[in-house]
Amino acid sequence: MIKMQLAISLKYEVLDPRADFILNLHAAQTANQSVMNEHLQFSQPLQYELYEDTFYGTRYVRCQAEAGPLEVHYSATVEVDHQLEAPDTLQEVAITDIPIQYLRYLYPSRYCQSDLLQAFANQQFGHLPRGYARVKAVCDWVHGNLAYLPGSTNSMSAATDVIEQKAGVCRDFSHAMIALCRALNMPARFVTGVDYGSDPASGPHDFHAYVEVYLGDRWYVFEPTGISPRLGLIRLGTGRDAADVSFATVFGAINSWAPLIEIEALQDPASGIVLPQHSDQAVSTDA
């Protein structure tokens, strides 16, 4: 069992008389991720609505802020009970056996144009035995062929752009891997979160993106940047690509500052609470 405390702070200046916000800051509730306690605070005396997408477990806040400064603070204690499996036991799933609600993750999406990458994906990976090892080969290819380079992409950059220019950040690595997996007929989806255990050389904590691929009868986590141990990830949002799970969508003119994120892993071996670490096993936090 992994137990972590996180804190997220956002800072804005609303330039219009008012602006509407949809925020995805809350840790998701899934069968393997539990929110033990949490607190949300705004610097303005505003009302907000909390909505949970029961399909994903993603939770959103909708609110309207007045002109002037606005700060948002979210904190939570989260427990994650990972399911670990031997990689060589996990097989790809035939199209006829994929649960009907997951078929959406086979199709191209805004940032994951799998239809444009089918020939490339089959040339690179089509000859490999099907199963976890082939997914890992896609993950390793993305990690080995793309440079992690902040500022090299923007909000319009999609998987084909990233593969062509061979550089990007976590969301770009994830889009590239998802598009290649879908081109090989494997359901793959985009997850946003926060991470513990990343290399301090990569900079201050920020929101993180990673990949889940459906194998056997569960979703398994892949982290193509290699920055973070998979056991140190806390899920916030899940979707087809980044368009589905922006941490903040704003309707109105604003100034914004970089988010401030803090995360701490707790340790209590007597209670089965251990620190996140790298693992060679297949890791799942959602069925």
C-alpha positions in Angstrom: 0.0 0.0 0.0 1.2 3.5 -0.9 0.1 6.5 1.0 0.8 10.1 -0.1 -0.1 13.6 0.8 -0.4 16.2 -1.9 -1.1 19.9 -2.1 -1.9 21.9 -5.3 -2.0 25.7 -5.5 -3.2 27.7 -8.5 -2.9 31.5 -8.9 -4.9 33.7 -11.3 -5.9 37.3 -12.0 -9.4 37.6 -13.5 -9.4 40.4 -16.0 -13.0 40.3 -17.1 -15.8 41.3 -14.7 -16.1 37.5 -14.1 -14.7 34.3 -15.4 -15.9 30.7 -15.3 -13.6 27.8 -14.3 -13.8 24.0 -14.6 -11.0 22.5 -12.6 -9.8 18.9 -12.4 -7.7 19.0 -9.2 -9.3 16.3 -7.0 -7.7 12.9 -6.7 -9.8 10.4 -8.5 -11.8 7.7 -6.6 -11.2 4.2 -8.1 -11.3 0.6 -6.9 -7.6 0.9 -6.1 -7.2 4.6 -5.2 -8.9 6.0 -2.1 -9.1 9.6 -0.9 -8.8 9.5 2.9 -9.3 13.2 3.4 -9.2 16.4 1.3 -9.8 20.1 1.5 -10.5 22.7 -1.2 -10.2 26.5 -0.6 -10.7 29.6 -2.7 -9.4 33.1 -1.9 -12.7 34.6 -3.1 -16.0 33.9 -1.3 -17.5 32.0 -4.2 -19.8 29.0 -4.6 -18.7 25.9 -6.5 -20.2 22.6 -7.7 -18.3 19.3 -7.4 -19.2 16.7 -10.1 -17.9 13.2 -10.5 -17.8 11.3 -13.8 -18.8 7.9 -12.6 -17.3 6.2 -15.7 -13.8 7.5 -15.1 -13.8 8.4 -11.4 -12.6 11.9 -12.5 -14.0 14.7 -10.4 -14.5 18.3 -11.6 -15.2 21.6 -9.9 -17.2 24.3 -11.6 -17.2 27.9 -10.3 -17.4 31.5 -11.3 -14.9 34.1 -10.0 -15.1 37.9 -9.9 -12.5 40.3 -11.3 -9.3 40.4 -9.4 -6.9 37.9 -7.7 -8.0 34.3 -7.3 -6.1 31.5 -5.6 -7.2 27.9 -5.4 -5.7 25.4 -2.9 -6.4 21.7 -2.8 -4.9 19.2 -0.4 -5.6 15.5 0.1 -4.3 12.3 1.6 -4.5 9.4 -0.8 -3.9 5.6 -0.6 -3.2 3.5 -3.6 -3.4 -0.3 -3.5 -1.6 -1.4 -6.7 -2.3 -4.7 -8.3 1.0 -6.2 -9.5 1.3 -9.0 -12.0 4.0 -10.9 -13.8 4.4 -9.2 -17.2 4.7 -12.4 -19.2 1.2 -13.5 -18.1 -0.6 -10.5 -19.7 -1.9 -10.9 -23.2 -3.4 -8.4 -25.7 -7.2 -8.6 -26.0 -9.0 -9.5 -29.2 -11.3 -6.8 -30.5 -14.3 -9.1 -29.9 -13.4 -9.5 -26.3 -12.7 -5.9 -25.3 -15.4 -4.6 -23.0 -17.8 -2.6 -25.1 -17.3 0.6 -23.0 -13.6 0.6 -23.8 -13.9 0.5 -27.6 -13.6 4.3 -27.6 -9.9 3.9 -26.8 -9.2 2.1 -30.1 -10.2 5.2 -32.2 -8.1 8.2 -33.2 -8.6 11.3 -31.1 -7.6 14.9 -31.3 -4.0 14.4 -30.1 -3.6 10.7 -30.9 -4.0 10.3 -34.6 -3.5 6.5 -34.7 -4.9 6.2 -38.2 -2.0 8.2 -39.5 0.5 6.0 -37.7 -0.7 2.5 -38.7 2.0 1.8 -41.3 4.8 3.1 -39.0 3.5 1.2 -36.0 3.2 -2.1 -37.8 6.7 -1.7 -39.4 8.2 -1.0 -36.0 6.2 -3.4 -33.8 4.0 -5.6 -35.9 6.5 -8.5 -36.0 6.8 -8.7 -32.2 4.9 -11.3 -30.1 1.6 -9.9 -28.8 1.3 -9.1 -25.1 2.8 -7.0 -22.4 6.3 -7.2 -23.9 5.1 -5.6 -27.1 3.5 -2.7 -25.2 6.7 -2.3 -23.2 8.6 -2.2 -26.6 6.4 0.7 -27.7 7.0 2.5 -24.4 10.7 1.9 -24.6 10.8 3.2 -28.2 9.0 6.4 -27.2 11.4 6.8 -24.3 14.5 6.1 -26.4 13.6 8.2 -29.5 12.1 11.3 -27.9 14.0 13.9 -26.0 12.3 15.3 -22.9 12.6 19.0 -23.8 10.3 21.6 -22.1 9.2 24.3 -24.4 9.6 22.2 -27.6 5.8 21.7 -28.0 2.6 23.6 -27.4 -1.0 23.0 -26.7 -1.7 22.2 -30.4 1.1 19.6 -30.8 -0.2 16.1 -31.5 1.4 12.6 -31.6 2.5 12.9 -35.3 4.2 16.2 -34.6 6.0 14.8 -31.6 7.2 11.7 -33.4 8.5 13.8 -36.3 10.4 16.4 -34.2 11.5 13.7 -31.7 11.0 15.9 -28.6 8.3 16.9 -26.1 7.2 16.7 -22.5 5.1 14.2 -20.6 1.8 14.8 -22.3 3.6 14.5 -25.7 5.3 11.2 -24.8 1.9 9.9 -23.6 0.1 11.0 -26.8 2.8 9.3 -29.0 2.6 6.0 -27.1 -1.2 6.0 -27.0 -1.4 6.6 -30.8 1.1 3.8 -31.5 -0.8 1.4 -29.3 -4.1 2.2 -30.9 -2.5 1.8 -34.3 -1.7 -1.8 -33.2 -5.4 -2.3 -32.1 -4.6 -2.0 -28.4 -7.0 0.1 -26.2 -4.9 2.9 -24.7 -5.8 6.0 -22.7 -4.4 9.2 -21.2 -4.1 9.8 -17.5 -3.2 13.0 -15.6 -1.9 13.1 -12.1 0.8 14.1 -9.8 4.0 12.1 -9.2 6.3 11.2 -6.4 9.9 10.2 -6.9 10.7 12.1 -10.1 14.3 13.2 -10.7 14.8 16.7 -9.1 16.9 17.6 -12.2 13.6 17.6 -14.2 12.5 20.7 -12.3 9.9 21.5 -9.6 6.8 19.3 -9.3 4.1 19.8 -11.9 1.1 17.9 -13.2 2.1 14.7 -14.9 0.7 12.6 -17.7 1.1 8.9 -18.3 -0.5 6.0 -20.2 -2.8 3.0 -19.5 -3.1 0.1 -21.9 -5.8 -2.6 -21.5 -4.3 -6.1 -21.2 -6.0 -9.2 -19.9 -8.8 -7.8 -17.9 -7.4 -4.6 -16.5 -5.7 -1.3 -17.3 -1.9 -1.3 -16.8 0.2 1.8 -16.2 3.1 2.8 -18.5 5.3 5.9 -18.0 7.1 6.6 -21.2 9.1 9.5 -20.0 10.8 7.3 -17.3 10.8 10.3 -15.0 8.6 8.8 -12.3 8.2 5.4 -10.7 4.7 4.0 -11.6 4.1 3.3 -7.9 4.4 7.0 -7.2 1.6 8.2 -9.4 -1.7 9.6 -8.1 -4.5 9.7 -10.7 -6.5 12.9 -11.2 -8.2 12.5 -14.6 -8.6 9.9 -17.3 -9.6 10.3 -20.9 -8.8 9.7 -24.6 -6.1 12.4 -24.6 -5.2 15.7 -23.0 -8.3 17.4 -24.5 -10.5 15.4 -22.0 -8.6 16.1 -18.8 -7.2 19.6 -18.6 -6.5 20.5 -15.0 -8.1 24.0 -15.7 -10.5 25.2 -18.4 -11.2 28.9 -18.1 -13.9 30.9 -19.9 -12.9 34.5 -19.7 -9.8 36.7 -19.8 -7.2 35.9 -17.1 -3.5 36.0 -16.2 -2.1 32.8 -14.7 1.0 31.6 -12.9 2.7 28.2 -12.9 1.0 25.8 -10.5 2.7 25.0 -7.2 2.6 21.3 -6.3 3.9 19.5 -3.3 3.8 15.7 -2.7 5.0 13.6 0.2 5.1 9.8 0.6 4.3 8.4 4.0 5.9 5.3 5.5 4.6 2.9 8.2 5.9 -0.6 7.5 4.0 -2.0 10.5 0.8 -0.9 8.8 1.9 -2.1 5.3 2.6 1.5 4.2 5.8 1.6 2.1 7.5 4.2 -0.1 7.0 4.2 -3.9 9.8 2.6 -5.8 10.5 1.3 -9.3 9.1 -2.1 -10.1 9.7 -4.6 -12.9 6.2 -6.0 -12.5 3.1 -4.9 -14.4 1.3 -2.2 -12.4 -2.5 -1.6 -12.4 -4.7 0.8 -10.4 -8.0 0.3 -12.3 -10.0 -2.6 -13.7 
